[in-house]
Amino acid sequence: MDTFTVNGTTRAACTAPGTTLASVLRDQLGLTSVKLACERGECGACTVLVGGRPRLSCVTLAVLVDEEVTTAEGLAEESADLRAAFADRGAFQCGFCTPGHIVHATALLRSGLPAAPERAAPRVRRELSGNICRCTGYAAIVEAVCETARLRAATEGATEGATDGVTGGEAV
């Protein structure tokens, strides 16, 4: 038995040689947002965060994981606005690839994207290029991530100026 910190909780799992992280997460820990499609590290459906960085769990050996693992379940609160943007733009479609896109996009948003969509979109396309959408919802996915970056930047700007009677940088 090995232990993993997954979504903030320490969990035990059997990790025989050759066991992938995706297998541990899905089969032993019941975290079904981790999708298995290609099982060769080509599609991104199994994307999780390991130590805060996107990782393809279908080609990651579980015994080599020594940092916290975060799945889409663990990002539910943080990604609520991103998931809403996916829904508003029809980026979910069949939904199979969505958890991998949400996990990868959350890491991308954490790293800081420009608020202007025309500046953010090329980076979003490049960074998410390893996540395949069988329904070809790429334009809607890019729009959703860019819109989330824009809204978060606007909210952060408003929050930074709002302290003790000061709102938006002006005295009340």
Disulfide bonds with the S-S distance in Angstrom:
none
